[in-house]
Amino acid sequence: MALLQRGTAEFIGTFALVFVGAGSIIATGGGNLTAIGLAHGLVIAVMASAVGHISGGHFNPAVTFGFFVTRRIEPQLAAAYLFAQLTAATLAALLLQGLLPENQVDAVNLGAPALAPGISAGSGLVIELILTFFLVWVIFATAADPRGAFASISGLAIGLTITLDIFMGGPYTGAAMNPARALGPELVQGVWDNAWIYYVGPAIGAALAAVVYDRLYLRPVSPEPVGPPETGLDEPRPGDAAAI
C-alpha cells in the first residue's frame, strides 16, 4: 500500500508539471519566459508542498537518481517512482496534444525542449547539467537535510529554483532539468533532436549535487564541533584550539 501511495503522489505531481508546464509553452507560443518560468515553478512549489510528506516530491527521474546514488531511496521504490514519472509525463503530453489546437501544439513541438540556434550539443549538455545541479542541491539542502532553514517550506524554495533556472536556461536549452518533462512531449510529438542531452545532463548534474551535498553535510562530521550545536558556530572552549 505504501508503494502505491507514494507512486500515485509522484504520478500526480509529474502529470501536473508536464500538463501545466508544457501547456504554458503552448498557450504563450513559447514567447513569454516569465509566464513559462512561473508556471513550472509554481506547479512544483504547490505539488511538492502538497505531497512532499508522502513521496518526497521528486517528480523528476534525475532527482530520484540523485537519491538513489546516495542510497537514500530503495531500488524498488526508485523503480516505482521512475515508472510513475515517465508514465505521467507521457499521459499529460497525450492529453495536451488531444485537447489543444493542433496548430498551437505543432508551433512549439508540444513544449519539448530544444537547443536554440548557436547553442552546440556540448554547451546544451553543460547548461542542463548545471541547472539540474542547482535544483538537486536545493532539494537536498531544504528537503533532505533536517537542519535546512526552509525545511517546512521546501516546496517554495524548490519551485523558485526551477523558475530562476528557466529564466536563465529557457532561451538556450528549454531548461528541462527533468528527463520525464522532456520525454513526454518528445515521445508524443515525435521530436528527438538532441534528446539525449535532456537525459544525460540532468542525470550527471543530479548525481554530482546529491553526492557532494551528502558527503559534505549529511555524513557525520569528525571531529565534532566544540561550539553549541544550536548556534552552528565552532567556538573553542577555554584551552581548546579553534576549529576550522
C-alpha positions in Angstrom: 0.0 0.0 0.0 2.8 2.4 0.8 4.4 1.8 -2.6 1.0 2.6 -4.3 0.5 5.7 -2.2 4.0 7.1 -3.0 3.9 6.1 -6.6 0.5 7.8 -7.0 1.8 11.0 -5.4 4.7 11.0 -7.9 2.4 10.3 -10.8 0.0 13.2 -10.0 2.9 15.6 -9.3 4.7 14.8 -12.5 1.5 14.9 -14.5 0.8 18.4 -13.2 4.3 19.5 -14.0 4.0 18.5 -17.7 0.4 19.4 -18.2 0.9 22.9 -16.7 4.5 23.4 -17.8 4.3 22.3 -21.4 0.8 23.7 -21.5 2.1 27.2 -20.6 4.6 27.0 -23.5 1.8 26.1 -25.9 -0.5 28.8 -24.5 2.1 31.5 -24.9 3.6 30.2 -28.1 6.9 29.9 -26.2 7.2 33.7 -26.2 6.6 34.6 -22.6 9.6 33.4 -20.5 8.2 34.9 -17.3 4.9 33.1 -17.6 6.6 29.8 -18.5 9.1 30.1 -15.7 6.4 30.9 -13.1 4.1 28.1 -14.4 6.8 25.5 -13.9 8.0 26.8 -10.6 4.5 27.3 -9.1 3.3 23.9 -10.0 6.3 22.3 -8.4 6.0 24.5 -5.3 2.4 23.6 -4.9 2.8 19.8 -5.6 5.9 19.4 -3.5 4.2 21.2 -0.6 1.1 19.1 -1.1 2.6 15.6 -1.3 6.2 16.0 -0.2 5.4 14.3 3.1 4.2 11.3 1.2 6.7 10.7 -1.6 9.4 13.4 -1.1 8.0 15.2 -4.1 10.6 14.2 -6.7 8.5 14.4 -9.9 11.8 14.0 -11.8 13.8 10.9 -12.6 17.0 12.9 -12.2 16.1 13.8 -8.6 15.2 10.1 -7.9 18.6 9.1 -9.4 20.3 11.6 -7.0 18.6 9.9 -4.1 19.5 6.5 -5.4 23.2 7.1 -5.9 23.4 8.4 -2.3 21.4 5.4 -1.1 18.6 7.5 0.2 15.9 5.5 -1.6 15.5 1.8 -2.0 15.9 0.4 -5.6 12.3 -1.0 -5.7 10.9 2.4 -4.7 13.1 4.2 -7.1 11.9 2.0 -9.9 8.3 2.7 -9.0 9.0 6.4 -9.0 10.6 6.3 -12.4 7.7 4.3 -13.8 5.1 6.7 -12.3 7.0 9.8 -13.5 7.5 8.7 -17.1 4.0 7.3 -17.4 2.5 10.5 -16.0 4.6 12.7 -18.4 3.5 10.7 -21.4 -0.2 10.8 -20.4 0.0 14.6 -19.8 1.6 15.1 -23.2 -1.0 12.9 -24.9 -3.9 14.9 -23.3 -2.3 18.3 -24.3 -2.0 17.1 -27.9 -5.6 15.9 -27.9 -7.2 18.9 -26.1 -5.3 21.9 -27.5 -5.4 23.4 -31.1 -3.1 21.4 -33.4 -1.5 24.5 -34.9 -0.5 25.8 -31.4 0.8 22.4 -30.3 2.9 22.0 -33.5 4.2 25.5 -33.4 6.2 24.7 -30.2 6.5 20.9 -30.6 4.2 20.3 -27.7 6.6 22.1 -25.4 9.5 19.7 -26.0 12.8 21.3 -25.0 15.2 22.2 -27.8 18.5 23.9 -28.3 18.5 27.5 -29.5 20.4 28.5 -32.7 24.1 28.9 -31.9 24.0 26.5 -28.9 26.0 23.4 -29.5 25.2 20.0 -28.1 28.1 20.2 -25.8 27.0 23.7 -24.5 23.5 22.4 -24.1 24.6 19.4 -22.1 26.6 21.6 -19.7 23.8 24.1 -19.2 21.3 21.3 -18.4 23.9 19.7 -16.1 24.5 23.0 -14.2 20.8 23.9 -13.9 19.9 20.4 -12.6 22.8 20.7 -10.2 21.3 23.8 -8.7 17.9 22.1 -8.5 19.0 19.0 -6.7 21.4 21.0 -4.5 18.4 23.0 -3.2 16.3 19.9 -2.8 18.9 18.2 -0.7 19.5 21.4 1.3 15.9 22.1 2.0 14.1 18.7 1.9 16.7 16.0 2.6 18.7 17.9 5.3 16.7 18.1 8.5 18.7 21.2 9.5 17.6 23.1 6.4 16.4 26.6 7.2 13.5 26.1 4.8 12.6 22.6 5.7 9.0 23.5 6.4 8.6 25.4 3.1 11.0 23.4 0.9 8.4 23.3 -1.9 8.7 27.1 -2.3 12.5 27.0 -2.4 12.4 24.2 -5.0 9.8 25.9 -7.1 11.7 29.2 -7.1 14.9 27.3 -8.2 13.1 25.9 -11.2 11.8 29.4 -12.1 15.2 31.0 -11.9 16.8 28.1 -13.8 14.2 28.7 -16.6 14.8 32.4 -16.6 18.5 31.6 -17.5 18.3 28.4 -19.5 14.9 28.6 -21.1 16.0 30.6 -24.1 19.0 28.3 -24.7 18.0 24.7 -23.9 14.4 24.9 -22.8 15.7 24.3 -19.2 14.1 20.9 -18.8 16.2 19.7 -15.9 14.0 16.7 -15.9 14.1 13.6 -18.2 10.3 13.0 -17.7 9.5 16.6 -18.6 11.5 16.1 -21.8 10.4 12.6 -22.7 6.6 13.1 -22.5 6.4 15.8 -25.3 9.3 14.2 -27.3 7.6 10.8 -27.4 4.1 12.1 -28.2 5.3 14.7 -30.7 8.0 12.5 -32.2 10.7 15.1 -31.8 14.1 13.6 -30.9 16.6 16.3 -31.9 19.4 16.2 -29.3 17.1 14.3 -27.0 20.0 12.6 -25.2 21.1 16.0 -23.7 17.9 16.1 -21.6 18.6 12.7 -20.1 22.4 12.7 -19.7 22.8 16.3 -18.5 20.2 16.1 -15.7 21.4 12.7 -14.6 25.0 13.9 -14.2 24.1 17.2 -12.6 21.7 15.5 -10.1 24.3 12.8 -9.2 27.0 15.4 -8.6 24.8 17.7 -6.5 23.5 14.7 -4.4 26.9 13.2 -3.8 28.6 16.5 -2.9 25.9 17.6 -0.5 25.6 14.2 1.0 29.3 13.8 1.6 29.8 17.4 2.9 26.8 18.0 5.0 24.8 14.8 5.7 27.6 12.5 6.8 28.8 12.5 10.5 31.4 15.2 11.0 34.7 14.3 12.7 35.8 15.8 15.0 32.5 17.0 16.4 32.2 20.8 16.6 33.1 22.2 20.0 30.7 25.1 19.9 27.0 24.9 20.8 25.3 22.9 18.0 22.3 25.2 18.0 24.5 28.2 17.0 26.2 26.5 14.1 29.5 28.0 15.3 32.7 26.1 16.2 33.6 28.2 19.2 36.5 26.8 21.2 36.2 26.2 24.9 39.0 27.6 27.1 42.2 25.7 26.4 41.0 24.2 23.1 42.2 25.1 19.7 39.7 26.8 17.4 38.1 24.6 14.8 38.1 25.4 11.1 
